[in-house]
Amino acid sequence: MKELVDRFIGYAKIHTTSDESSSSCPSTSCQLDLARLLVKEMTELGLEDPKMDDNGYVTATLPATAKGPTIGFIAHMDTAPDMSGENVSPRIVKNYDGKDIVLDEAREVVLSPSDFPCLNDYIGQDLIVADGTTLLGADDKAGIAEIMTAVAYLKDHPEIPHGGIRIGFTPDEEIGRGADLFDVEGFGADWAYTVDGGPVGQMEYENFNAASATVRIRGRNVHPGTAKDQMINSIHIGTRLAELMPISEVPEKTEGYQGFIHLHTFDGTVEDTTLKFIIRDHDKKLFEEKQETVRRAVDQINREFEDRATLELKEQYLNMREHIENRMDIVELAKSAMEEVGITPMVEPIRGGTDGARLSYMGLPCPNLFTGGHNFHGKYEFIPIPSMEKAVDVIVAIAKLAVQS
C-alpha cells in the first residue's frame, strides 16, 4: 500500500482551504491545483474521460468488466477553514508505542492518549500526523487517495468483476457548497458513496439538518469619557444574545442524535458586532424549533435594544435518511463489503454533513463511508495507515459484490 500513502501525503501537501466569504466556484483557486493533478493521474491510469469542468469538479470512469450497476465514489478536495491547511507537513509515526506524540515541541503541541483515548486502539500501527501548526487534511484527501488507489487496483486486476465505476471529486464541501454544481445526470451513476467518514467501520446514511445564522448588531461609538447615555456597545449586546441561547444545546454537551446551536464566530467592536451560529438537528421538527429559538432571541434583543440586530438565517442541507430508506440495499451492500474484508460495520448518524446529503436530495442516493481518520479540522488530526488500507479494501469489495447481488 505504499502507493496509497504516497498519494495521500502528496495530496495533503497541496493547499486547498476553501473560503466561505468567496462567491466563486471553487471558492479558492488553490483547489484547482489538486484538481489538475488528479486529472493528470487519472489520465496516466488510463481511465476514461478524465476531466475537470469549469467549476473545478473532477470526474472519470473505470469501465465495467462485468454486467452490473454503475457505482460512484465521491470525495472532496477542499480542507476546512477552521485551521490552516497551507504548508502541511505530514510525517509517519512508525509502530506507535502508546505514548505522547510531540507534534511541535516549540509550541508544546502534543497528541496524547490522555486527551484522545482512541490512540490506544492503534498501538503498534503506523500513523500519519501533521506538524502541530496545521491540520492534516485527511478530511477528505484520505478519501481521495483511497478511491484513487482502489480504482488503480481494479484497473490492474481486470479479472475482478465489477460494473462501471464513476469517480467524482468536488470543491468547497467544507463550506456547504460541494454539491451545488454537481452534474448528477452527467455523472451517470445508479448510486454513489461519499468516502468522507471517520474511524474504520463507520458508515452513515443519516445526517444533520443544517442551517446557518448570522446576526449583525449595530452599536454607537463615542468617546468613553463622554459616553453616558450616548454609547451603545454592540459587544455587550452580542454577549446578551449569546446568553439567550440554550446552554445545554451546544456541541460540547451533545452527542448521538442530539442537535445543537453552535456559536462559532464572535467578532466585534463597540460600533459593529457579528455573531455566526450553525444550527443542527437530525429531527426535522426539532431543527425547525432551534431556528425559531434563534429568531426569538434576536426579537428579544431588538425589543431590549431598539432594533439594533438583524438576522440572516440560511438553510444549508437536510437529512438524507428519507431518500436512503428507499434504497437500503446499497447500505446493506456496503455492510456486506465491510464484513467481507473483516470489518464490523458501525452504522450511526453523522454529526455533520457530507456532499452525499445534498446529492441524495438531487436524485443520487449517497451513503457515507469511513476514511479512517480522527480529529478532523484541527492540528491534532491523525490517520492510521492500516485504516486507510481497509477503506481501499471496502471500495474494491463493494465494486465486486455489486455484480454478484
N, C-alpha and C positions, 0 to 999 in steps of 0.2 A: 504493500500500500504506500510505498514511498511517493508514487505519483500523486496520490491523494494529499499527502502532507505538503508536498512541494506546491501543488496547485493552491491549497488554502493559504499558505504563507505568502505566496506571490500575490494573491488577491488582497490579502489583509494589508499589505504594504501600500496599496493604491488608495489614495484619499477619495472617499465617496460620500462624505457627510451631506445629507440633504438640508434644505433651508426653508422653513415654514413661511418666512417673510417674502420669499421669491414667488412670482406668478408664472414663471416659465416652466416648461417640462422638457427635460428634467429640471428640477429646481436649482441644481448646481451643475456647471459644465464638467466638473471633475468626474462625475459619474460616467460620462461618455468615454473617459479613458479606460475604465474597466469594460464598458460595453464593446468598445472596439477590439480590445484584447480577446474577449470571449468569442466574438465573430471570427477573429483570426484563428483561434484554437479550434473552433467548430469546423472551419474550412480545412484545417490541417488534419482533423479527424476523418474527413470525408463525409460529413453529414450533409443532408440535402437542404438546399436553400437557406444557408445561414445568413441572417441579415439583421440590421438594426434599422428601425423605422425613424421617421423624422422626430419622434418624441423620446427616443432613446430606449425603446423596448426591443429586446433581443429575442429572436426565435430561430429554431432549426428543427429538423426532423431526422429521426433514425428510422429508416424504412422497416416494415414488418418482415419477419422471417416465417411467419405462420398466420393463419387466418384468426383474427381476434379484434377486440376493440382498440381504438386509438386512445392512449392514455397520456395526459400531460403531467409534467413535473415542473414546478414553478418555484423560484426563489427571487429575492430582491437584492439589488446591487448596492443600495444606499446603506449607510450606517446612521445611527441615531444622533441628533444634535445635542443630546444630553451631556455628552462627553467628547472631547477632541478625538477625531478619527484621522488626524493628519500625522505623518511621520510615525506610523505604527511600527513597532519593532518587536515582532514575535520571537519567542525563544522556546525551546523544548526543555522541559524538566524531565530528565530521564529517570525511570524507575522511582517514582515518587515515594518518599520514605515516611510520609505521615507527619512530617514536621512543618514548621512555618516556611513559607516561600517568600524570600525577600525580593520584592519587585523593584523597589527603588530605595536603596539604602540611605541616600542623602535626604530624601523626604520622608523616610520611615514608613514607606508603604509596604505592608506585609499582608500576604494572602495566608490566613491562618485557619486551621481547622477549628480553633476555638470560636471564631466568628462565623465560619462556614463549615459546619459539621459534615456536609456532603463530601468534602475532600477525603474523608475516611473511607469512602466507598471505592476510592481509586488508588489505594496504596499498591505499589508495585507496577503501576501503569505509567506510560509516558503522557505528560500533559503539555499543552501549549498555552502559554501566558503572554501578556504584553509586559512593558517595562515600568508600569506604575504611573505613567504620565498620560496614557491614552486608553481608550477601550481597545479590545482585541479585534472585534468585527466578526466574530463567529455568527452573529446575528446580522446578516444572513450569508456571509461569504462561506461559512461552512456548508450551508445548503447548496450553494453554487458548486463548490468543489465536489461535494458528494454526488450531485446529479451528473456533473461532467465526468467524474470517474466511473460512475455506473454505466453511463452511455458508452464511454470508451471501452469498457469491459465487454458490454454486449456487442459492440461493433467488432471487437477482436475475437468473439466467440459466436459466430453465426449459427453454430449447432444448438444454441439455446433458443427455443421457440419463443417468439413474442410478437405481439401486434405492433402497430405503428406507435412510436414514442415521439411526443411533441415536447420540446423544451421551451420554457419561457422565463426570461429574466427581466424584472421590472425595476423602474426607478421609483424613488420617493414613497416607498411603503411606510417608512418611519414617520412621515408627516401626514399619513392617511390618504395619499393620492395614488397609491401604487396601481390600483385597478381602473383609475379614472378613464384612461385612454387605451385600455387593453382591448384588442380586437378579438372578442370571443368567437365570433363567426369565422373569422380568418384563421384563428388558432386551430379550429377543426378537431378538437378532442371530444371524445364522448364524456369524459370526466377528467378530473385532474387532482393532484395532491400538491399543496404547498409543502416544501421541506423547510420549515421555519420554526420548529419547536425546540424544546429543552432536552432533558435527560433521556437516555435510552429507554425505549418502550412507550414513550409518551405519544399519544395521538388524541386529537381533538376534532369534534365536529360541532361544538357549541362555543360561542364566544360572547363577549360583552356586546350589548347595545351601547353605542358610544356617541357622546356629544361633547362639544367644547363650549365654554362660556367665557367671554371676555368682558370685563367690567371696567369702564373708564370713568374716573372721578375728577371733576374739576374743582380745584381749590382757588384760593385768592391769596397771593403773597404780598405782604407789606413788611416794612422793617419791623423786626421783633420788638424794638424799643417803643414803637407806637402802635402795636398790633391789637391792643384791647378793643374788642367788639368790631374789628375790621378784618383780621386774618381769618381765613378758612383753610385749615391744614388738611389737604386731601389724604395725607398719610394716615392721620388719625381716623378719618372716615373709612379708609380702606381696612384699617385694623378692626374697626367696629363691624364692617361687613364680614370679615373672616370669622369673627366671634359668633356671628349668627348662623354659621354652618354647623350641622350636627357633628359633635365632637367624636362620636363613635363610628361615623360613616366615613372613615379616611383609610387610605391604603394600609397604613401601619397597624390598623386594628381590624382588618377584614381578611377573609380567606374563602376558598371554595366558590360557592355561588353568591357570596355576599358582595354587593356593589359598594360604590363609594363616590364621594365628591372630593376631588383632589385639587387643592390649591398648589400649583407648581411654579407660578411666577408672581412675584410681588415687586413691582418696580415703581418707585415713587419719589416725588419731590413735594414741597408744600403746594405748588401750583397744579401739578398733574400726577395722578397715580393710576397704574393699570394692574389689575389682578386677572390672572388667567387660571381657569379651572378646567379639568376634564371630568366628565360625568359618566359613570359606568354602572351597568347592571345587566345580568342575564335575563331577568324577568322584565317583559315589556312594560307592565303596569308600574312596577317599582322604578323603572327607568324614567317613565313619564313623571312620576311623583318627585323624583330627585330634581328633574328640570324645574318643576313647579316650586320646589324648595328654594332654588336659586332665584327664580323670578320674585317670590315673596320677599326674600331677603333684600333684593335690590329695591323693591317697592317700599319696604320699611326704611331703608336708608334715605330714599327720596322724601319720605314723609318727615324724617328726623332732620334732614339737612337740605331742605328746599331744592329738591330736584337736581342734585349735583352728580348723579350717577346715570350712566347709560349702559345697557346690556346688549351684547350681541351673542345670541345662542344659536349654535350651528350643529345639526345632526351630522355625524361622520359615517357611521356604518351600523348595521343591525345584526342580530344574532342569526347565524346561518342555519341553526338547527332545523327550522321549519322547512328548509329546502333540502336538507340532507336526510331527514327522516323518511322521505320517499325513495331514497337510494341507499338504504342501509347495507345493500350488497357490497358497495365499494368500501364501506367501513369494515365489513367482515373480511373482505379480500385483504385489506392491509393488516388486520389482526392475524389472519392465516399466514401471511408473508412473514410477520414477526416470529410467529411460532415455528415456522419452517427453519428459521436461522437461529433458533434457541433463545428468543426474547419473549418475556412475559409482557403482553400489551397492557398499558396503563391508559385507559380511556377516561379523560377528565375534561372539564371545561377550561377553555383558555381564559386566563385573567388578563385579557388584552384582545388584540385583533390581528388578523392577517389579511393579505390580499384575498385569501380564499373566501372570507366572509362576503366581500363585495362581489367577487366573481360568482359565488353561488346565487346571489340575487340577480346577477346578469345572465344566468342560464347555464353556468358551468359549475356543477357540483364539485366542491373542492375542500375535502377534509385536510387537516394539517398533520404532518409527520415530524418526528424528532430530528434534530441535528446532532444532539449530544452535548450541547454547550450549557454553561452555567453563568449566572451573574451578569447577564447581558446589560448593555448600556453604561457600563462603568469600568473603572480601572482594575477591578477585582475579577474581571471576566476570565474564564478559562475553559478549555475543552480537552477531554481525554481523547487521545488518538484512537484507542480501541472503540470508543463510542462512535467516532466518525466512520470507522470501518464497518460497524454494524449498520449504520444508516445506508451505506452503499449496498450492503448485502440485502437489505429490505427492499430497496428500489429494484434491484435485479430480480428478487423473488416475486414482487408484485407483477413485473412485466411477464415473468414466466407463468405464474399461476393464473393470470387473466385469460390466457388462451386455453387453459385446462378446465376452466369453470363453465 
